[in-house]
Amino acid sequence: MTKSSASTEAVDDYLKAILELSGPADARVTSNALAAHLSIRAASVTGMLQKLAALETPFVLYEKHRGVRLSPAGRRRALEVIRHHRLLERFLHDVLDYPWDEVHEEAERLEHYISERLEDRIAARLGHPGHDPHGHPIPAKNGAVAERTEVELSRWPCGVPGTISSVSDRDPAALREMKRLGLVPGTSVLIEPGARTGSVLVRVAGQTPTRLAPEIAAGVLIGEGS
């Protein structure tokens, strides 16, 4: 890998992390939060943010001790990379038959480098999908993203039917367990009453209740109004 390609990956990873951590309200993100998210030293984060803010067309708006936000250019780039990533996940899963616990890592490698022409051809081949295999919305070509409100399964009220809208794609082992249990987007779930001592007792698609470990329940999101 060349130095320039490594630099491109690093910049993209920072922009994606800021977008994810800032949330729908576009809140400022602290250097410590970024360091924890990216598993790097806070001092390294500060140096990178200063560089991104000093570009001729800045990618971020950074103030020391006040955190960072994406500039319009940074937001466009972050959404473009996320679109690449999620289209690639969908292509790997639907066309190349990759298991859903393997597509995230492969897409991470490829997302920085595909051309706009290839992006368009992948989207057309897939019928312009709205979501990746884990239920996350794929940004449109113009950067628009479908808005929705989600709640962790571990926080969903007992006795209220819900539908899984997405699952976390961070942990391949957790994804394999979710798949085994049928915890996939579009599936109906119902939390059974009872004390929650970390684990959650849930009925998946009307089947016999299953007790979920806290880390699994936290990675399953229910769409509000589902």
C-alpha positions in Angstrom: 0.0 0.0 0.0 1.4 3.4 -0.9 1.6 6.3 1.5 -1.1 8.3 -0.4 -3.5 5.3 -0.3 -3.0 4.8 3.4 -3.6 8.6 3.9 -6.8 8.4 1.9 -8.1 5.5 4.1 -7.2 7.4 7.3 -9.0 10.5 6.2 -12.1 8.6 5.2 -12.1 6.7 8.4 -12.0 9.9 10.4 -14.8 11.5 8.4 -17.0 8.4 8.8 -16.4 8.3 12.5 -17.2 11.9 13.0 -20.4 11.5 11.1 -21.4 8.5 13.1 -20.6 10.0 16.5 -22.2 13.4 15.7 -25.6 11.8 15.3 -28.7 13.3 13.7 -28.2 16.6 15.6 -24.7 17.1 14.1 -23.3 17.5 17.6 -19.6 18.3 18.2 -17.4 15.2 18.7 -14.6 15.2 21.2 -11.1 14.1 20.4 -11.4 11.5 23.2 -14.5 10.0 21.7 -12.9 9.8 18.3 -9.8 8.2 19.8 -11.9 5.5 21.5 -13.9 4.9 18.4 -10.9 4.5 16.1 -8.7 2.8 18.8 -5.9 5.3 18.5 -4.1 7.9 20.8 -5.9 11.2 21.5 -2.7 13.1 20.5 -2.8 11.5 17.0 -6.5 12.5 16.7 -5.7 16.1 17.5 -2.9 16.2 14.8 -5.2 14.7 12.1 -8.1 17.1 12.9 -5.8 20.1 12.7 -4.6 18.9 9.2 -8.2 18.3 8.0 -9.2 21.7 9.2 -6.3 23.4 7.5 -7.0 22.0 4.0 -7.7 24.5 1.2 -11.3 23.1 1.3 -11.5 22.0 5.0 -13.1 18.7 5.8 -13.8 19.6 9.4 -14.5 22.6 11.6 -12.2 22.1 14.6 -11.8 24.2 17.8 -9.4 23.0 20.5 -11.2 21.9 23.6 -14.6 22.3 21.9 -14.5 19.3 19.6 -15.1 18.9 15.9 -17.9 18.9 13.3 -17.8 18.0 9.6 -17.7 20.8 7.1 -20.1 20.6 4.1 -17.2 19.1 2.1 -16.4 16.6 4.8 -20.0 15.5 5.1 -20.3 15.0 1.4 -17.1 12.8 1.4 -18.2 10.8 4.5 -21.6 10.1 2.9 -20.0 9.1 -0.4 -17.7 6.6 1.4 -20.6 5.2 3.4 -22.6 4.8 0.2 -19.7 2.9 -1.4 -19.3 0.7 1.7 -23.0 -0.2 2.0 -23.4 -0.9 -1.7 -20.3 -3.1 -1.6 -21.7 -5.0 1.3 -25.0 -5.5 -0.5 -23.1 -6.7 -3.7 -20.8 -9.0 -1.8 -23.8 -10.5 0.1 -26.4 -10.7 -2.7 -24.2 -11.4 -5.8 -21.1 -13.1 -4.5 -22.8 -15.0 -1.6 -20.6 -13.7 1.2 -22.0 -14.4 4.7 -23.3 -11.2 6.3 -20.7 -11.5 9.0 -17.8 -11.1 6.5 -19.0 -8.3 4.2 -18.1 -5.4 6.5 -14.4 -6.2 6.6 -14.2 -6.7 2.8 -16.2 -3.5 2.2 -13.8 -1.6 4.5 -10.9 -2.5 2.3 -12.7 -1.5 -1.0 -14.8 1.5 -0.1 -12.0 4.1 -0.6 -11.1 3.1 -4.2 -14.1 2.3 -6.3 -14.9 4.8 -9.1 -18.1 6.6 -9.5 -18.8 4.6 -12.7 -18.4 1.3 -10.8 -20.5 2.6 -8.0 -23.3 3.4 -10.5 -23.0 0.0 -12.1 -23.2 -1.8 -8.7 -26.2 0.2 -7.7 -28.0 -0.5 -11.0 -27.1 -4.2 -10.9 -28.7 -4.4 -7.4 -31.8 -2.5 -8.4 -30.7 0.6 -6.3 -31.3 -0.9 -2.9 -32.2 1.3 0.1 -30.4 -0.7 2.8 -27.3 -2.9 3.3 -27.6 -6.5 4.5 -27.6 -5.3 8.2 -30.5 -2.9 7.6 -28.4 0.4 7.5 -29.7 2.9 5.0 -27.6 3.5 1.8 -27.2 7.2 1.2 -28.6 8.3 -2.2 -26.3 9.6 -4.9 -27.0 13.2 -3.8 -26.1 12.4 -0.2 -29.7 12.2 1.1 -30.3 9.6 3.8 -33.6 8.2 5.0 -34.3 9.4 8.5 -35.6 7.0 11.1 -35.6 6.5 14.9 -34.3 3.3 16.4 -34.2 1.8 19.9 -31.9 -0.9 21.2 -33.7 -4.2 21.8 -32.4 -4.1 25.3 -34.4 -0.9 25.9 -37.6 -1.9 24.0 -40.7 -2.1 26.3 -42.0 -5.5 27.3 -45.1 -6.8 25.6 -45.0 -4.3 22.7 -44.5 -5.9 19.3 -41.6 -4.5 17.3 -39.7 -5.1 14.0 -35.9 -5.3 13.7 -34.8 -2.4 11.5 -31.0 -2.9 11.7 -28.2 -4.7 13.6 -24.7 -3.7 14.5 -22.1 -5.0 12.0 -19.1 -4.4 14.3 -18.7 -7.9 15.7 -18.7 -10.9 13.2 -19.2 -13.4 16.1 -22.3 -11.5 17.3 -23.6 -11.4 13.7 -23.3 -15.1 13.4 -25.2 -15.5 16.6 -27.9 -13.1 15.5 -28.3 -15.1 12.2 -28.6 -18.3 14.1 -31.4 -16.9 16.3 -33.2 -15.3 13.3 -32.5 -11.7 14.5 -32.4 -10.1 11.1 -33.9 -6.9 9.7 -37.6 -7.2 9.0 -38.2 -9.9 11.7 -40.9 -9.3 14.4 -39.9 -9.6 18.0 -41.6 -9.4 21.4 -39.9 -9.0 24.7 -41.4 -11.2 27.4 -42.2 -9.6 30.8 -39.8 -10.3 33.6 -36.8 -8.9 35.5 -33.9 -7.8 33.2 -30.7 -8.7 34.9 -28.6 -7.9 31.9 -30.0 -10.5 29.5 -33.3 -10.1 27.6 -36.0 -12.7 27.1 -37.4 -12.3 23.5 -39.8 -14.1 21.3 -38.5 -14.0 17.7 -41.1 -14.3 14.9 -43.5 -15.9 17.3 -41.2 -18.8 18.2 -40.3 -20.1 21.7 -38.7 -17.2 23.8 -34.9 -17.0 23.7 -32.7 -15.3 26.3 -30.2 -13.0 24.7 -26.9 -12.0 26.2 -26.6 -8.2 26.8 -24.1 -7.7 24.0 -26.4 -9.3 21.5 -29.5 -7.4 22.6 -27.6 -4.1 22.5 -26.7 -4.7 18.8 -30.3 -5.3 17.6 -32.2 -2.1 16.8 -36.0 -1.8 16.6 -37.6 0.9 14.4 -39.9 3.2 16.4 -43.4 3.0 15.0 -42.8 -0.5 13.7 
